[in-house]
Amino acid sequence: MSVSASPAPLLGDRLCENGFDCVKILPATNDAHGGVIVELKEAMDSEVFATLLRSSLLHWKQQGKDGVWIKLPIELVSLVETAVKEGFWYHHAEPTYLMLVYWIPKTGCTIPPNASHRVGVGAIVLKDTKEVLVVQEKRGGFHGIGVWKMPTGVVDAGEEIFEAAIREVKEETGIDTEFVEVLAFRHTHNSLFGKSDLSFVCMLRPLSFDIKKQELEIEAAQWMPFEEFADQPFNRMHEPFKYMIELCMAKVENVYDGFSPRISSSYFAEELSYLYLNSHDFDNSFGDLQISHAHP
């Protein structure tokens, strides 16, 4: 017997076996991995919740279910202690809810961990005159050390890498840009809250030139000759920044091709996504392959 969002076998919050003895359980929907999801929306007494949770866990165990997810809106935070006492643990939290999980089988738990990475972008915005858009920050690790750096920021949920780069430049400097390529990315660990970071270095082309800096986070912003930017002692002393400068110079001299987004669809996702690839080499190679297949 399956617990789902459909009317049977649930009658309100009752599970009826063979049409008789009704046992109250928590309404749940099946997930795609052999577990169930409980999304509570209405206030409930903690003792009533504990009773329902015990009977529900027994039923799901009899059904052979694996993971149990309970999504608690912030208004029902008083039920967290009850769930924890029944063996649930924290999985992740968002501003409006907390997600708790429980693993029923005695075998090893295969519930995926919470998100392990934060994704960031850095934007190299370069004029045809070889001037680069740089900023000094009011807060963070770069504050007060006199370093001019490229605009940077964090990719929002549901936001593409190229969209984030364009947005961050606009927010910090007021400059409109066109995305060109991802030049490189860097993988670091033990960052904010012990998470790992993926940082994408992007090249953009300016569409406007009058700077209007963000007052909250940006101390100063300007167009700077690229050679002056590259010659900063900080860039020469720190290898990742040195590589970034060299990549940018190679791109300007047309001896390096980065990765540009190509829209794609997937059988497993309704929304379109982007695949980042070296379009120059791929298109040339793919054309050669087509020719070779046509003329064996």
C-alpha positions in Angstrom: 0.0 0.0 0.0 1.5 3.3 -1.1 1.3 6.7 0.7 0.8 9.4 -1.9 -0.9 12.6 -2.5 -3.9 10.8 -4.1 -7.1 10.1 -2.0 -6.4 6.4 -1.5 -5.2 5.0 0.8 -5.4 8.3 2.8 -8.7 9.5 4.2 -7.7 12.9 5.6 -4.8 11.7 7.8 -6.1 8.2 8.3 -4.8 5.0 6.8 -7.5 2.3 6.6 -6.4 -1.4 6.4 -8.9 -3.6 4.5 -11.6 -1.0 5.1 -11.5 -1.4 8.9 -9.2 -0.3 11.8 -8.1 3.2 10.8 -4.7 4.3 12.1 -3.8 8.0 11.9 -0.6 8.8 10.0 1.0 11.9 8.6 0.0 12.7 5.0 3.0 12.1 2.7 4.0 11.9 -0.9 6.4 9.3 -2.4 9.7 10.6 -3.7 11.6 9.2 -6.6 14.1 7.3 -4.5 12.0 5.0 -2.4 11.3 7.5 0.4 8.5 9.8 1.5 8.1 13.5 1.9 6.0 15.1 4.7 5.2 18.8 4.2 3.5 20.1 7.3 1.5 23.3 6.9 -0.9 23.5 9.9 -0.1 23.9 13.6 -0.1 20.8 15.6 0.3 19.9 19.3 3.8 18.3 19.9 2.3 15.2 21.6 -0.1 14.6 18.8 2.7 15.1 16.3 4.9 12.5 18.2 2.1 10.0 18.1 1.5 10.5 14.4 5.2 10.3 13.7 5.6 7.0 15.5 2.7 5.4 13.7 3.8 6.8 10.4 7.4 5.5 10.8 6.1 2.1 11.6 3.8 2.1 8.5 6.6 3.3 6.2 9.0 0.7 7.6 6.4 -2.0 6.8 6.1 -0.6 3.3 9.9 -0.9 2.8 10.5 2.8 2.5 14.0 4.3 3.0 14.4 8.0 3.7 11.8 10.2 5.3 11.9 13.9 4.8 9.9 16.4 6.9 9.6 19.9 5.8 8.8 22.2 8.7 7.8 25.8 7.9 9.4 28.3 10.3 6.0 28.8 12.0 6.1 25.1 13.2 9.6 25.3 14.6 8.3 24.1 18.0 7.9 20.6 16.4 11.7 20.3 15.8 12.5 18.9 19.2 9.8 16.2 18.9 11.1 15.0 15.5 14.7 15.0 16.8 13.7 12.8 19.8 12.2 10.3 17.3 15.6 10.0 15.5 15.4 12.8 12.9 18.3 15.0 12.1 18.8 18.4 10.4 19.5 18.2 6.7 19.3 21.9 5.6 17.5 25.2 6.4 16.2 28.0 4.3 14.8 31.4 5.4 11.2 30.0 5.5 11.7 26.3 6.5 13.8 23.6 8.0 14.3 20.1 6.4 14.6 17.1 8.7 15.5 13.5 7.6 15.3 10.0 8.9 16.8 6.8 7.5 14.6 3.7 8.1 16.8 0.7 6.9 19.6 -0.6 9.0 21.9 -0.5 5.9 24.1 2.5 5.2 22.3 5.8 4.7 22.2 7.0 1.1 20.4 10.3 1.7 22.4 12.9 -0.2 24.2 15.5 1.9 23.2 19.1 2.0 24.8 21.4 -0.8 28.5 21.2 -0.4 29.6 24.1 -2.6 29.1 27.8 -3.1 29.5 29.2 -6.7 31.1 32.5 -7.3 32.1 34.6 -10.3 34.8 37.2 -11.1 34.3 39.5 -14.0 37.1 40.8 -16.2 35.6 43.7 -18.2 38.0 44.9 -20.8 37.7 47.9 -23.2 39.1 47.8 -26.7 41.7 50.4 -25.4 43.0 47.7 -23.0 41.5 49.3 -19.9 40.0 47.0 -17.3 37.1 47.7 -14.9 38.4 47.5 -11.3 37.0 48.1 -7.8 38.1 48.5 -4.2 35.8 47.0 -1.6 34.5 48.5 1.7 34.4 45.1 3.5 35.9 41.6 3.3 39.4 40.3 2.9 40.4 43.0 0.3 39.2 45.9 2.4 41.9 48.3 3.4 44.9 46.8 1.6 44.8 49.0 -1.4 44.2 46.3 -4.0 42.2 47.0 -7.1 40.3 43.9 -8.1 37.8 42.7 -10.6 34.1 42.8 -9.6 33.1 39.5 -7.9 30.0 37.9 -6.3 28.0 34.8 -5.6 25.7 33.0 -8.1 22.1 33.0 -6.9 20.0 29.9 -6.9 18.5 29.4 -10.4 20.9 31.9 -11.9 23.3 31.0 -14.7 27.0 31.7 -14.4 27.0 34.2 -17.2 23.9 36.0 -15.8 25.6 36.3 -12.4 28.7 37.8 -13.9 26.6 40.4 -15.8 24.5 41.2 -12.8 27.4 41.6 -10.4 29.2 44.0 -12.7 26.0 46.1 -13.0 25.3 46.1 -9.3 28.9 47.1 -8.2 29.8 49.5 -11.0 26.6 50.4 -13.0 28.3 49.1 -16.2 26.2 47.2 -18.7 28.1 44.3 -20.2 27.9 41.4 -22.7 29.2 38.0 -21.7 32.2 36.6 -23.7 33.6 33.5 -22.1 34.5 31.6 -18.9 38.3 31.8 -19.0 38.9 29.4 -16.1 37.5 28.2 -12.7 39.1 27.5 -9.4 38.1 24.9 -6.8 38.9 25.7 -3.1 37.8 24.1 0.2 37.1 24.9 3.9 35.5 28.2 3.0 32.4 29.9 4.4 30.8 27.5 7.0 33.3 24.8 6.0 31.9 24.5 2.5 33.8 24.3 -0.8 33.9 27.1 -3.4 33.8 27.0 -7.2 34.9 30.4 -8.6 34.5 31.1 -12.3 36.7 33.8 -14.0 34.6 35.4 -16.7 35.5 37.8 -19.5 32.8 40.4 -20.4 32.6 43.2 -23.0 31.4 46.6 -21.8 28.3 48.1 -23.4 28.4 51.3 -21.3 31.3 53.2 -19.8 30.1 55.7 -17.1 30.7 54.2 -13.7 28.1 54.5 -10.9 29.6 52.6 -8.0 27.5 50.8 -5.4 27.7 52.7 -2.2 27.1 49.8 0.2 30.0 47.5 -0.7 32.3 49.4 -3.1 34.8 52.0 -1.9 36.0 53.0 -5.4 35.7 51.9 -9.0 37.5 53.0 -12.2 38.8 52.0 -15.6 42.5 51.2 -15.2 45.1 50.4 -17.9 45.5 46.6 -17.9 49.2 46.7 -17.5 48.8 48.8 -14.3 46.3 46.3 -13.0 48.5 43.4 -13.8 51.6 45.0 -12.2 50.0 45.3 -8.7 52.4 43.5 -6.2 49.4 41.6 -4.8 48.8 40.0 -8.3 52.4 39.1 -8.7 52.7 37.5 -5.2 49.6 35.3 -5.4 49.7 32.6 -8.0 45.9 32.3 -8.7 45.8 36.0 -9.6 49.0 35.7 -11.6 47.4 32.9 -13.7 44.3 35.0 -14.2 46.3 37.9 -15.6 48.2 35.5 -17.9 44.9 34.0 -19.1 43.5 37.4 -19.8 46.5 38.5 -21.8 46.4 35.2 -23.8 42.8 35.9 -24.6 43.5 39.4 -25.7 46.2 38.1 -28.0 43.9 35.5 -29.4 46.0 32.5 -28.4 43.5 31.1 -25.8 39.8 30.2 -26.1 37.7 29.8 -23.0 34.2 28.3 -22.5 31.0 29.9 -23.8 27.5 28.8 -22.9 25.5 26.7 -25.3 21.8 26.1 -24.5 20.8 22.5 -24.1 17.8 20.4 -23.0 17.7 17.3 -20.8 15.4 14.3 -20.5 15.7 14.7 -16.7 14.8 18.4 -16.4 12.0 20.5 -17.7 14.0 23.7 -17.9 16.6 24.4 -20.5 20.2 24.7 -19.2 23.6 25.7 -20.5 26.6 23.6 -21.4 29.9 25.6 -21.3 32.4 24.5 -23.9 35.2 25.7 -26.1 33.0 26.7 -29.1 35.9 27.6 -31.4 37.6 24.3 -31.2 34.4 22.3 -30.9 32.8 23.8 -34.0 35.9 23.4 -36.1 36.4 19.8 -34.9 32.7 18.9 -35.3 32.8 20.3 -38.9 35.8 18.2 -39.7 34.1 15.1 -38.3 31.0 15.8 -40.4 33.1 16.1 -43.5 35.0 12.9 -42.8 31.8 11.0 -42.2 30.3 12.3 -45.4 33.5 11.4 -47.4 34.9 8.2 -45.9 
